[in-house]
Amino acid sequence: MATVLITGSNRGIGLQLCRQLHARGDEVIAACRKPSKSLREMNIEIIDGLDVAQQQDVDRLATMVGIRRIDTLINNAGILRLDSFPDIDEQQVIEQFRVNTLGPLKLTRALMSCLGTGSKVAIVSSRVGSIADNASGNNYGYRLSKVAANMLGANLAIDLKSDGIAVILLHPGLVATEMTGGAGISADDAAKGLIRQIDALTLQSSGKFMHAEGYELPW
């Protein structure tokens, strides 16, 4: 049985990750800002009041986790603020950086004492963070924050290798969630794909940017 901590666990992909990992017997720690009814009904450990952009919230989570080993940390929390050139709100760009990029950095750093040889760190990124794959433009803040999240994961893969910790960057696909407006595949199917990629992750494959369907994405 593995211990898995998942951020952004109250709805969408995060909720489905909790449900599927719990169903297969993993010990799940669900971290979120405010738990949903569906999350509470799972009867798993919930740490709420977590805004990954706030250092005090991250520090409190680390204190509550304590000295427990975390086998897999899934940085799933994220926000999307739609924009298009030239109407770009700089404060919204910064907000997305704080959650989508600095959030995973803060969480991983705060929980390093719980991670060890064989542990895995997953960052739910997005294909829109691929420079080579960009053919549609717009969504400046979200794209920029996800490009930076990809660099974060690539850096962590290098810096954590000596600790025996593997890192993966994951694109779940276009998923029908509240954040995307309901278009795309189900959160259930997306979570299945993400779990497959996390399960397949090894120290030798650390640092890759993977689609949930199983193929590597360009930077």
N, CA, C and O of each residue as an XYZ file, in Angstrom:
876
protein
N       0.847     -1.200      0.000
C       0.000      0.000      0.000
C       0.877      1.242      0.000
O       1.773      1.377      0.833
N       0.619      2.140     -0.927
C       1.377      3.381     -1.028
C       0.603      4.523     -0.377
O      -0.625      4.490     -0.311
N       1.322      5.525      0.098
C       0.708      6.742      0.619
C       0.841      7.831     -0.433
O       1.943      8.153     -0.876
N      -0.303      8.397     -0.830
C      -0.343      9.378     -1.914
C      -0.992     10.659     -1.399
O      -2.077     10.621     -0.818
N      -0.328     11.789     -1.614
C      -0.907     13.086     -1.260
C      -1.270     13.803     -2.553
O      -0.444     13.925     -3.457
N      -2.508     14.276     -2.636
C      -3.035     14.894     -3.846
C      -3.569     16.279     -3.518
O      -4.409     16.422     -2.630
N      -3.093     17.302     -4.225
C      -3.647     18.638     -4.040
C      -4.768     18.877     -5.050
O      -4.873     18.175     -6.056
N      -5.595     19.870     -4.770
C      -6.733     20.145     -5.654
C      -7.674     18.961     -5.733
O      -8.150     18.602     -6.810
N      -7.940     18.353     -4.581
C      -8.620     17.056     -4.539
C     -10.134     17.126     -4.388
O     -10.787     16.085     -4.321
N     -10.702     18.313     -4.332
C     -12.127     18.416     -4.012
C     -13.055     18.200     -5.207
O     -14.247     17.951     -5.028
N     -12.512     18.294     -6.433
C     -13.365     18.141     -7.620
C     -12.520     17.745     -8.823
O     -11.292     17.696     -8.754
N     -13.211     17.462     -9.932
C     -12.524     17.212    -11.190
C     -11.532     16.067    -11.152
O     -11.802     15.011    -10.579
N     -10.374     16.289    -11.770
C      -9.344     15.256    -11.856
C      -8.856     14.859    -10.472
O      -8.660     13.674    -10.203
N      -8.657     15.832     -9.592
C      -8.164     15.526     -8.253
C      -9.088     14.598     -7.495
O      -8.634     13.668     -6.829
N     -10.387     14.847     -7.595
C     -11.374     13.996     -6.934
C     -11.310     12.578     -7.478
O     -11.358     11.615     -6.713
N     -11.201     12.444     -8.794
C     -11.142     11.118     -9.407
C      -9.840     10.396     -9.064
O      -9.838      9.176     -8.894
N      -8.744     11.128     -8.962
C      -7.494     10.517     -8.523
C      -7.653      9.940     -7.124
O      -7.231      8.815     -6.858
N      -8.260     10.712     -6.235
C      -8.506     10.230     -4.873
C      -9.360      8.971     -4.888
O      -9.038      7.987     -4.222
N     -10.447      9.003     -5.650
C     -11.381      7.885     -5.696
C     -10.701      6.616     -6.210
O     -10.843      5.551     -5.609
N      -9.976      6.720     -7.302
C      -9.378      5.534     -7.911
C      -8.213      4.980     -7.088
O      -8.072      3.764     -6.953
N      -7.391      5.856     -6.544
C      -6.271      5.380     -5.736
C      -6.750      4.772     -4.421
O      -6.204      3.773     -3.954
N      -7.766      5.379     -3.834
C      -8.353      4.821     -2.611
C      -8.978      3.457     -2.888
O      -8.848      2.536     -2.082
N      -9.655      3.329     -4.029
C     -10.331      2.076     -4.372
C      -9.349      0.931     -4.551
O      -9.692     -0.221     -4.288
N      -8.136      1.227     -4.991
C      -7.168      0.147     -5.189
C      -6.352     -0.156     -3.931
O      -5.500     -1.044     -3.930
N      -6.626      0.595     -2.864
C      -6.012      0.276     -1.591
C      -4.913      1.198     -1.118
O      -4.308      0.950     -0.075
N      -4.639      2.271     -1.870
C      -3.625      3.220     -1.419
C      -4.163      4.081     -0.285
O      -5.368      4.314     -0.184
N      -3.260      4.547      0.562
C      -3.631      5.501      1.602
C      -3.580      6.888      0.984
O      -2.512      7.345      0.574
N      -4.709      7.556      0.913
C      -4.802      8.836      0.214
C      -4.959      9.976      1.215
O      -5.803      9.930      2.110
N      -4.128     10.999      1.043
C      -4.267     12.244      1.796
C      -4.759     13.288      0.794
O      -4.026     13.674     -0.116
N      -5.981     13.734      0.961
C      -6.606     14.669      0.028
C      -6.449     16.090      0.570
O      -6.984     16.422      1.627
N      -5.712     16.920     -0.161
C      -5.483     18.299      0.257
C      -6.240     19.245     -0.674
O      -6.195     19.099     -1.895
N      -6.928     20.208     -0.086
C      -7.732     21.122     -0.901
C      -8.062     22.373     -0.104
O      -7.789     22.455      1.093
N      -8.648     23.339     -0.782
C      -9.077     24.553     -0.091
C     -10.349     24.289      0.715
O     -10.430     24.628      1.895
N     -11.327     23.688      0.069
C     -12.597     23.402      0.732
C     -13.124     22.074      0.217
O     -13.381     21.949     -0.980
N     -13.295     21.069      1.086
C     -13.726     19.747      0.618
C     -15.160     19.748      0.112
O     -16.037     20.395      0.683
N     -15.379     19.014     -0.966
C     -16.722     18.854     -1.510
C     -17.433     17.709     -0.792
O     -16.805     16.926     -0.079
N     -18.731     17.623     -0.985
C     -19.505     16.528     -0.412
C     -18.996     15.188     -0.928
O     -18.894     14.225     -0.169
N     -18.677     15.126     -2.217
C     -18.187     13.873     -2.811
C     -16.874     13.434     -2.182
O     -16.653     12.242     -1.967
N     -16.005     14.389     -1.888
C     -14.732     14.045     -1.258
C     -14.952     13.549      0.164
O     -14.339     12.567      0.582
N     -15.818     14.220      0.903
C     -16.077     13.802      2.285
C     -16.660     12.396      2.349
O     -16.387     11.642      3.284
N     -17.454     12.055      1.361
C     -18.107     10.741      1.358
C     -17.139      9.585      1.125
O     -17.508      8.428      1.325
N     -15.920      9.874      0.711
C     -14.930      8.819      0.465
C     -14.337      8.237      1.738
O     -13.755      7.152      1.725
N     -14.488      8.964      2.830
C     -13.948      8.492      4.108
C     -12.434      8.309      4.037
O     -11.903      7.283      4.462
N     -11.746      9.318      3.495
C     -10.295      9.336      3.471
C      -9.808     10.551      4.242
O     -10.602     11.425      4.592
N      -8.518     10.613      4.506
C      -7.972     11.749      5.245
C      -8.018     13.003      4.373
O      -7.591     12.983      3.218
N      -8.534     14.078      4.930
C      -8.637     15.348      4.222
C      -7.901     16.419      5.016
O      -8.101     16.566      6.221
N      -7.052     17.157      4.326
C      -6.438     18.350      4.904
C      -6.965     19.537      4.100
O      -6.565     19.749      2.956
N      -7.856     20.298      4.704
C      -8.460     21.410      3.963
C      -7.825     22.736      4.369
O      -6.890     22.776      5.169
N      -8.346     23.806      3.810
C      -7.792     25.127      4.076
C      -6.463     25.354      3.387
O      -5.697     26.226      3.797
N      -6.172     24.577      2.334
C      -4.885     24.698      1.655
C      -4.996     25.536      0.393
O      -5.637     25.136     -0.578
N      -4.371     26.694      0.418
C      -4.149     27.488     -0.780
C      -2.666     27.324     -1.089
O      -1.820     27.829     -0.350
N      -2.346     26.626     -2.167
C      -0.942     26.290     -2.438
C      -0.084     27.531     -2.704
O       1.145     27.448     -2.699
N      -0.726     28.678     -2.936
C       0.017     29.910     -3.157
C       0.429     30.576     -1.854
O       1.227     31.514     -1.858
N      -0.115     30.094     -0.733
C       0.149     30.703      0.566
C       1.123     29.839      1.376
O       0.818     28.693      1.705
N       2.288     30.397      1.692
C       3.313     29.615      2.383
C       2.831     29.103      3.734
O       3.173     27.987      4.126
N       2.041     29.902      4.456
C       1.572     29.459      5.768
C       0.665     28.239      5.662
O       0.675     27.374      6.538
N      -0.124     28.170      4.583
C      -0.989     27.004      4.373
C      -0.152     25.769      4.054
O      -0.429     24.675      4.546
N       0.867     25.956      3.234
C       1.755     24.846      2.879
C       2.499     24.350      4.112
O       2.640     23.143      4.310
N       2.974     25.272      4.939
C       3.686     24.888      6.159
C       2.763     24.134      7.109
O       3.184     23.174      7.754
N       1.511     24.564      7.196
C       0.552     23.872      8.068
C       0.296     22.458      7.573
O       0.215     21.523      8.369
N       0.168     22.299      6.254
C      -0.016     20.958      5.700
C       1.166     20.064      6.047
O       0.983     18.917      6.455
N       2.380     20.586      5.887
C       3.574     19.797      6.194
C       3.590     19.371      7.662
O       3.995     18.254      7.985
N       3.155     20.256      8.540
C       3.088     19.920      9.964
C       2.075     18.811     10.212
O       2.333     17.912     11.012
N       0.935     18.859      9.545
C      -0.104     17.850      9.723
C       0.309     16.488      9.155
O      -0.058     15.445      9.696
N       1.069     16.509      8.067
C       1.577     15.248      7.512
C       2.612     14.653      8.455
O       2.689     13.435      8.613
N       3.402     15.507      9.075
C       4.359     15.050     10.068
C       5.525     14.287      9.458
O       6.107     14.710      8.459
N       5.860     13.152     10.078
C       7.025     12.380      9.649
C       6.636     11.215      8.754
O       7.469     10.360      8.451
N       5.384     11.172      8.330
C       4.948     10.067      7.473
C       5.671     10.086      6.131
O       5.958     11.150      5.582
N       5.959      8.903      5.613
C       6.538      8.818      4.274
C       5.445      9.027      3.242
O       4.343      8.492      3.366
N       5.766      9.811      2.223
C       4.874      9.986      1.080
C       5.509      9.278     -0.110
O       6.611      9.623     -0.536
N       4.810      8.298     -0.635
C       5.320      7.563     -1.792
C       5.108      8.339     -3.079
O       5.953      8.308     -3.973
N       3.974      9.040     -3.178
C       3.691      9.828     -4.370
C       3.035     11.146     -3.978
O       2.034     11.174     -3.263
N       3.620     12.228     -4.458
C       3.042     13.561     -4.292
C       2.509     14.000     -5.643
O       3.270     14.130     -6.602
N       1.206     14.228     -5.723
C       0.594     14.662     -6.982
C       0.180     16.121     -6.853
O      -0.798     16.448     -6.180
N       0.940     16.991     -7.511
C       0.641     18.428     -7.521
C      -0.395     18.691     -8.609
O      -0.055     18.944     -9.765
N      -1.651     18.628     -8.218
C      -2.752     18.737     -9.181
C      -3.453     20.092     -9.133
O      -4.085     20.482    -10.115
N      -3.361     20.815     -8.026
C      -4.071     22.088     -7.890
C      -3.640     23.062     -8.976
O      -2.450     23.208     -9.253
N      -4.606     23.723     -9.583
C      -4.290     24.689    -10.626
C      -5.475     25.588    -10.918
O      -6.613     25.261    -10.581
N      -5.201     26.730    -11.550
C      -6.260     27.660    -11.943
C      -6.046     28.098    -13.387
O      -4.924     28.097    -13.894
N      -7.129     28.468    -14.029
C      -7.109     28.957    -15.407
C      -7.880     30.259    -15.481
O      -9.048     30.326    -15.096
N      -7.217     31.298    -15.980
C      -7.857     32.584    -16.205
C      -7.722     32.900    -17.698
O      -6.624     33.192    -18.171
N      -8.808     32.844    -18.425
C      -8.760     33.042    -19.871
C      -8.387     34.482    -20.214
O      -8.843     35.430    -19.575
N      -7.550     34.620    -21.234
C      -7.230     35.954    -21.711
C      -6.825     35.880    -23.183
O      -6.596     34.796    -23.720
N      -6.739     37.044    -23.825
C      -6.287     37.118    -25.211
C      -5.617     38.465    -25.422
O      -5.965     39.453    -24.776
N      -4.663     38.493    -26.322
C      -3.905     39.709    -26.595
C      -4.771     40.743    -27.326
O      -5.482     40.373    -28.260
N      -4.740     42.009    -26.940
C      -3.854     42.619    -25.942
C      -4.493     42.780    -24.564
O      -3.916     43.419    -23.684
N      -5.684     42.203    -24.372
C      -6.409     42.405    -23.111
C      -5.937     41.392    -22.073
O      -6.593     40.376    -21.843
N      -4.806     41.675    -21.453
C      -4.194     40.763    -20.487
C      -4.100     41.460    -19.139
O      -3.542     42.551    -19.025
N      -4.654     40.814    -18.122
C      -4.617     41.332    -16.759
C      -3.353     40.792    -16.088
O      -3.257     39.594    -15.819
N      -2.394     41.663    -15.821
C      -1.109     41.214    -15.275
C      -1.270     40.567    -13.906
O      -0.522     39.649    -13.568
N      -2.219     41.023    -13.127
C      -2.420     40.424    -11.811
C      -2.929     38.984    -11.939
O      -2.583     38.127    -11.126
N      -3.744     38.722    -12.952
C      -4.194     37.348    -13.173
C      -3.054     36.460    -13.664
O      -3.001     35.274    -13.337
N      -2.153     37.031    -14.441
C      -0.975     36.279    -14.860
C      -0.157     35.876    -13.637
O       0.258     34.723    -13.511
N       0.071     36.824    -12.746
C       0.839     36.558    -11.530
C       0.123     35.524    -10.656
O       0.757     34.632    -10.093
N      -1.196     35.654    -10.549
C      -1.982     34.708     -9.758
C      -1.799     33.281    -10.274
O      -1.656     32.346     -9.486
N      -1.804     33.116    -11.586
C      -1.641     31.774    -12.157
C      -0.231     31.239    -11.916
O      -0.059     30.041    -11.689
N       0.772     32.100    -11.962
C       2.130     31.678    -11.630
C       2.208     31.200    -10.177
O       2.836     30.184     -9.880
N       1.570     31.936     -9.292
C       1.655     31.606     -7.869
C       1.038     30.242     -7.572
O       1.535     29.500     -6.724
N      -0.044     29.918     -8.272
C      -0.719     28.637     -8.029
C      -0.117     27.518     -8.878
O       0.242     26.466     -8.351
N      -0.006     27.739    -10.179
C       0.366     26.667    -11.107
C       1.849     26.328    -11.109
O       2.232     25.196    -11.401
N       2.684     27.315    -10.780
C       4.131     27.105    -10.823
C       4.743     27.077     -9.429
O       5.399     26.106     -9.051
N       4.526     28.146     -8.665
C       5.132     28.204     -7.336
C       4.461     27.256     -6.350
O       5.087     26.812     -5.388
N       3.173     26.942     -6.588
C       2.481     26.001     -5.709
C       3.187     24.652     -5.643
O       3.514     24.199     -4.546
N       3.435     23.987     -6.779
C       4.157     22.715     -6.756
C       5.561     22.830     -6.159
O       6.029     21.911     -5.488
N       6.225     23.953     -6.403
C       7.550     24.151     -5.821
C       7.469     24.215     -4.295
O       8.247     23.565     -3.597
N       6.515     25.008     -3.784
C       6.358     25.136     -2.340
C       6.029     23.789     -1.689
O       6.610     23.425     -0.667
N       5.085     23.052     -2.300
C       4.661     21.768     -1.726
C       5.798     20.767     -1.708
O       6.046     20.114     -0.694
N       6.490     20.648     -2.837
C       7.573     19.670     -2.921
C       8.677     20.005     -1.927
O       9.208     19.117     -1.260
N       9.014     21.261     -1.832
C      10.069     21.683     -0.898
C       9.649     21.440      0.550
O      10.449     20.972      1.360
N       8.408     21.753      0.871
C       7.936     21.602      2.252
C       7.848     20.149      2.687
O       7.962     19.845      3.874
N       7.645     19.246      1.726
C       7.445     17.831      2.061
C       8.678     16.975      1.791
O       8.586     15.747      1.794
N       9.831     17.602      1.557
C      11.033     16.839      1.236
C      11.409     15.836      2.313
O      11.940     14.770      2.002
N      11.143     16.159      3.578
C      11.498     15.226      4.650
C      10.633     13.974      4.622
O      10.975     12.972      5.249
N       9.503     14.022      3.892
C       8.605     12.868      3.787
C       8.873     12.045      2.522
O       8.362     10.935      2.372
N       9.670     12.599      1.629
C       9.994     11.923      0.380
C      11.351     11.257      0.511
O      12.236     11.776      1.190
N      11.521     10.119     -0.131
C      12.799      9.416     -0.054
C      12.991      8.523     -1.254
O      12.259      8.624     -2.238
N      13.977      7.649     -1.174
C      14.273      6.749     -2.276
C      13.028      5.976     -2.700
O      12.384      5.317     -1.883
N      12.703      6.065     -3.975
C      11.519      5.392     -4.499
C      10.276      6.252     -4.543
O       9.271      5.856     -5.133
N      10.325      7.435     -3.923
C       9.169      8.337     -3.981
C       9.049      8.954     -5.367
O      10.010      8.987     -6.136
N       7.837      9.446     -5.672
C       7.563     10.060     -6.964
C       6.877     11.407     -6.759
O       6.054     11.573     -5.858
N       7.229     12.353     -7.606
C       6.580     13.664     -7.605
C       5.975     13.878     -8.986
O       6.687     13.864     -9.990
N       4.666     14.076     -9.035
C       3.970     14.338    -10.299
C       3.444     15.762    -10.293
O       2.892     16.227     -9.295
N       3.617     16.449    -11.412
C       3.065     17.790    -11.592
C       2.094     17.732    -12.762
O       2.480     17.424    -13.889
N       0.833     18.031    -12.481
C      -0.159     18.061    -13.553
C       0.018     19.379    -14.290
O      -0.376     20.439    -13.804
N       0.613     19.291    -15.463
C       0.891     20.453    -16.300
C      -0.185     20.532    -17.378
O      -1.342     20.192    -17.128
N       0.186     20.972    -18.554
C      -0.760     21.060    -19.654
C      -0.002     21.136    -20.965
O       1.101     21.677    -21.034
N      -0.605     20.593    -21.987
C      -0.019     20.661    -23.324
C       0.137     22.100    -23.795
O       1.001     22.389    -24.623
N      -0.688     23.005    -23.278
C      -0.557     24.405    -23.679
C       0.738     25.027    -23.156
O       1.093     26.143    -23.535
N       1.439     24.305    -22.288
C       2.746     24.743    -21.822
C       3.869     24.292    -22.736
O       5.040     24.511    -22.425
N       3.537     23.666    -23.860
C       4.539     23.255    -24.841
C       4.744     24.377    -25.852
O       3.803     24.772    -26.539
N       5.957     24.888    -25.947
C       6.258     25.939    -26.920
C       6.174     25.374    -28.338
O       5.624     26.009    -29.239
N       6.722     24.184    -28.522
C       6.741     23.577    -29.862
C       5.343     23.240    -30.361
O       5.114     23.183    -31.569
N       4.409     23.017    -29.442
C       3.070     22.566    -29.817
C       2.064     23.721    -29.938
O       0.900     23.496    -30.269
N       2.504     24.939    -29.674
C       1.591     26.085    -29.653
C       1.227     26.520    -31.072
O       2.063     27.025    -31.820
N      -0.029     26.313    -31.415
C      -0.498     26.718    -32.745
C      -1.720     27.626    -32.675
O      -2.293     27.982    -33.705
N      -2.122     28.004    -31.448
C      -3.372     28.755    -31.312
C      -3.242     30.055    -30.531
O      -4.161     30.873    -30.560
N      -2.116     30.274    -29.826
C      -1.921     31.523    -29.101
C      -2.906     31.718    -27.951
O      -3.532     30.766    -27.486
N      -3.034     32.976    -27.499
C      -3.935     33.366    -26.408
C      -3.616     32.652    -25.085
O      -2.659     31.884    -24.993
N      -4.442     32.924    -24.064
C      -4.264     32.349    -22.727
C      -2.833     32.529    -22.229
O      -2.163     31.573    -21.838
N      -2.389     33.774    -22.256
C      -1.004     34.100    -21.925
C      -0.611     33.670    -20.516
O       0.410     33.009    -20.327
N      -1.411     34.040    -19.540
C      -1.065     33.717    -18.161
C      -0.983     32.223    -17.914
O      -0.051     31.743    -17.269
N      -1.958     31.490    -18.427
C      -1.989     30.039    -18.214
C      -0.825     29.370    -18.936
O      -0.136     28.524    -18.367
N      -0.610     29.753    -20.187
C       0.492     29.166    -20.950
C       1.838     29.439    -20.273
O       2.648     28.529    -20.097
N       2.065     30.691    -19.898
C       3.329     31.049    -19.268
C       3.540     30.278    -17.967
O       4.646     29.814    -17.688
N       2.490     30.145    -17.182
C       2.628     29.439    -15.894
C       2.915     27.958    -16.094
O       3.615     27.348    -15.286
N       2.380     27.371    -17.169
C       2.604     25.954    -17.412
C       3.976     25.695    -18.049
O       4.596     24.665    -17.784
N       4.452     26.623    -18.888
C       5.834     26.510    -19.369
C       6.792     26.516    -18.179
O       7.717     25.707    -18.110
N       6.558     27.439    -17.241
C       7.405     27.530    -16.054
C       7.269     26.284    -15.182
O       8.252     25.832    -14.595
N       6.063     25.725    -15.092
C       5.871     24.492    -14.326
C       6.657     23.344    -14.945
O       7.200     22.499    -14.234
N       6.714     23.319    -16.281
C       7.502     22.287    -16.950
C       8.990     22.428    -16.622
O       9.667     21.429    -16.379
N       9.494     23.648    -16.614
C      10.892     23.859    -16.231
C      11.118     23.477    -14.777
O      12.159     22.917    -14.432
N      10.149     23.777    -13.927
C      10.247     23.366    -12.529
C      10.425     21.854    -12.423
O      11.307     21.373    -11.712
N       9.577     21.111    -13.137
C       9.671     19.657    -13.085
C      10.981     19.136    -13.628
O      11.559     18.201    -13.074
N      11.468     19.746    -14.734
C      12.744     19.336    -15.312
C      13.882     19.595    -14.328
O      14.794     18.778    -14.201
N      13.831     20.724    -13.635
C      14.837     21.042    -12.620
C      14.798     20.051    -11.463
O      15.828     19.534    -11.033
N      13.591     19.799    -10.971
C      13.447     18.882     -9.839
C      13.946     17.482    -10.179
O      14.545     16.805     -9.343
N      13.691     17.055    -11.420
C      14.151     15.722    -11.828
C      15.664     15.614    -11.700
O      16.182     14.563    -11.322
N      16.370     16.688    -12.011
C      17.829     16.700    -11.884
C      18.243     16.772    -10.413
O      19.091     16.004     -9.959
N      17.643     17.690     -9.686
C      18.075     17.942     -8.317
C      17.676     16.852     -7.327
O      18.327     16.689     -6.294
N      16.605     16.097     -7.632
C      16.145     15.063     -6.706
C      16.631     13.661     -7.077
O      16.376     12.698     -6.354
N      17.331     13.553     -8.206
C      17.777     12.234     -8.652
C      18.692     11.571     -7.635
O      18.597     10.366     -7.400
N      19.580     12.360     -7.030
C      20.512     11.794     -6.054
C      19.799     11.307     -4.792
O      20.347     10.505     -4.035
N      18.576     11.793     -4.568
C      17.766     11.336     -3.431
C      16.904     10.138     -3.802
O      16.166      9.618     -2.965
N      16.997      9.695     -5.065
C      16.206      8.549     -5.503
C      14.752      8.880     -5.752
O      13.901      7.991     -5.719
N      14.443     10.174     -6.008
C      13.069     10.620     -6.209
C      12.854     10.929     -7.682
O      13.598     11.719     -8.263
N      11.849     10.317     -8.289
C      11.540     10.511     -9.705
C      10.451     11.561     -9.874
O       9.568     11.691     -9.026
N      10.518     12.307    -10.969
C       9.589     13.408    -11.227
C       8.997     13.245    -12.616
O       9.694     12.862    -13.556
N       7.708     13.539    -12.742
C       7.046     13.474    -14.047
C       6.122     14.668    -14.226
O       5.476     15.118    -13.279
N       6.068     15.173    -15.447
C       5.145     16.242    -15.830
C       4.061     15.621    -16.681
O       4.354     14.868    -17.610
N       2.813     15.927    -16.378
C       1.705     15.217    -17.004
C       0.663     16.146    -17.616
O       0.225     17.117    -16.998
N       0.280     15.820    -18.845
C      -0.857     16.478    -19.490
C      -2.024     15.495    -19.467
O      -1.927     14.413    -20.046
N      -3.122     15.854    -18.810
C      -4.241     14.904    -18.684
C      -5.108     14.784    -19.922
O      -5.983     13.920    -19.980
N      -4.878     15.648    -20.931
C      -5.799     15.735    -22.057
C      -6.781     16.866    -21.804
O      -6.773     17.471    -20.732
N      -7.612     17.147    -22.770
C      -8.684     18.118    -22.568
C      -9.790     17.419    -21.787
O     -10.437     16.498    -22.286
N      -9.992     17.868    -20.567
C     -10.875     17.171    -19.638
C     -12.111     18.009    -19.342
O     -12.020     19.221    -19.143
N     -13.252     17.360    -19.316
C     -14.522     18.044    -19.058
C     -14.649     18.324    -17.564
O     -15.204     17.519    -16.816
N     -14.127     19.476    -17.139
C     -14.208     19.891    -15.745
C     -14.776     21.300    -15.684
O     -15.001     21.941    -16.711
N     -15.003     21.768    -14.473
C     -15.486     23.133    -14.277
C     -14.484     24.136    -14.847
O     -14.878     25.168    -15.389
N     -13.179     23.832    -14.724
C     -12.146     24.749    -15.177
C     -12.155     24.915    -16.697
O     -11.892     26.006    -17.202
N     -12.457     23.829    -17.434
C     -12.425     23.894    -18.896
C     -13.783     24.213    -19.505
O     -13.896     24.360    -20.722
N     -14.812     24.320    -18.676
C     -16.134     24.631    -19.184
C     -16.905     23.424    -19.673
O     -17.911     23.572    -20.368
N     -16.450     22.228    -19.322
C     -17.208     21.016    -19.624
C     -16.867     20.328    -20.928
O     -17.550     19.378    -21.310
N     -15.829     20.776    -21.628
C     -15.453     20.132    -22.897
C     -14.378     19.085    -22.661
O     -13.519     19.253    -21.796
N     -14.428     17.980    -23.450
C     -13.356     17.000    -23.401
C     -13.747     15.672    -22.788
O     -14.929     15.375    -22.617
N     -12.724     14.864    -22.453
C     -12.937     13.539    -21.875
C     -13.361     13.667    -20.417
O     -13.261     14.742    -19.825
N     -13.829     12.576    -19.849
C     -14.269     12.608    -18.454
C     -13.068     12.685    -17.519
O     -11.975     12.229    -17.855
N     -13.283     13.266    -16.347
C     -12.233     13.321    -15.334
C     -11.837     11.919    -14.898
O     -10.686     11.678    -14.534
N     -12.789     10.995    -14.934
C     -12.522      9.601    -14.580
C     -11.489      8.990    -15.535
O     -10.526      8.364    -15.092
N     -11.693      9.173    -16.839
C     -10.754      8.637    -17.824
C      -9.399      9.338    -17.724
O      -8.358      8.693    -17.848
N      -9.407     10.643    -17.504
C      -8.151     11.376    -17.373
C      -7.347     10.866    -16.183
O      -6.134     10.677    -16.279
N      -8.027     10.645    -15.063
C      -7.339     10.157    -13.868
C      -6.730      8.776    -14.100
O      -5.625      8.495    -13.637
N      -7.450      7.918    -14.817
C      -6.908      6.589    -15.120
C      -5.599      6.701    -15.894
O      -4.629      6.002    -15.600
N      -5.583      7.592    -16.892
C      -4.377      7.777    -17.681
C      -3.222      8.329    -16.860
O      -2.083      7.886    -17.010
N      -3.510      9.290    -15.997
C      -2.465      9.864    -15.149
C      -1.884      8.817    -14.214
O      -0.669      8.748    -14.030
N      -2.737      8.013    -13.630
C      -2.265      6.973    -12.714
C      -1.378      5.971    -13.439
O      -0.370      5.523    -12.891
N      -1.744      5.617    -14.662
C      -0.904      4.686    -15.440
C       0.497      5.255    -15.649
O       1.489      4.538    -15.521
N       0.573      6.540    -15.969
C       1.877      7.147    -16.209
C       2.691      7.274    -14.926
O       3.908      7.090    -14.944
N       2.035      7.582    -13.825
C       2.734      7.673    -12.538
C       3.229      6.292    -12.115
O       4.353      6.156    -11.630
N       2.402      5.278    -12.296
C       2.816      3.919    -11.941
C       4.029      3.474    -12.749
O       4.891      2.759    -12.238
N       4.096      3.901    -14.018
C       5.189      3.486    -14.904
C       6.470      4.289    -14.674
O       7.529      3.909    -15.172
N       6.389      5.378    -13.938
C       7.537      6.251    -13.727
C       8.640      5.553    -12.932
O       8.384      4.913    -11.912
N       9.856      5.690    -13.420
C      11.035      5.190    -12.713
C      12.069      6.314    -12.656
O      11.904      7.357    -13.289
N      13.106      6.092    -11.912
C      14.179      7.085    -11.845
C      14.829      7.266    -13.218
O      15.316      8.349    -13.543
N      14.834      6.204    -14.018
C      15.433      6.266    -15.356
C      14.585      7.106    -16.320
O      15.123      7.706    -17.250
N      13.284      7.151    -16.106
C      12.404      7.920    -16.988
C      12.030      9.277    -16.400
O      11.188      9.986    -16.952
N      12.650      9.633    -15.289
C      12.336     10.881    -14.601
C      12.608     12.088    -15.485
O      13.558     12.106    -16.268
N      11.741     13.109    -15.340
C      11.943     14.382    -16.025
C      11.229     14.514    -17.348
O      11.431     15.501    -18.055
N      10.396     13.545    -17.708
C       9.713     13.596    -18.997
C       8.364     14.317    -18.888
O       7.746     14.367    -17.824
N       7.940     14.863    -20.006
C       6.653     15.551    -20.145
C       5.753     14.602    -20.928
O       5.916     14.434    -22.136
N       4.804     13.984    -20.231
C       4.034     12.891    -20.803
C       2.547     13.218    -20.936
O       1.959     13.858    -20.064
N       1.957     12.772    -22.028
C       0.508     12.789    -22.191
C      -0.055     11.618    -21.397
O       0.581     10.568    -21.307
N      -1.235     11.788    -20.823
C      -1.873     10.709    -20.066
C      -2.098      9.459    -20.908
O      -2.218      8.356    -20.375
N      -2.156      9.639    -22.229
C      -2.340      8.498    -23.103
C      -1.067      7.679    -23.303
O      -1.112      6.595    -23.885
N       0.082      8.197    -22.819
C       1.288      7.388    -22.808
C       2.395      7.797    -23.749
O       3.365      7.054    -23.899
N       2.295      8.946    -24.389
C       3.379      9.370    -25.273
C       3.996     10.683    -24.772
O       3.353     11.484    -24.094
N       5.272     10.866    -25.138
C       6.015     12.025    -24.671
C       5.643     13.260    -25.497
O       5.456     13.175    -26.711
N       5.540     14.385    -24.833
C       5.193     15.651    -25.477
C       6.439     16.508    -25.663
O       7.387     16.405    -24.884
N       6.441     17.357    -26.694
C       7.595     18.237    -26.922
C       7.580     19.406    -25.942
O       6.524     19.837    -25.479
N       8.749     19.899    -25.645
C       8.841     21.077    -24.782
C       8.419     22.333    -25.532
O       8.432     23.425    -24.964
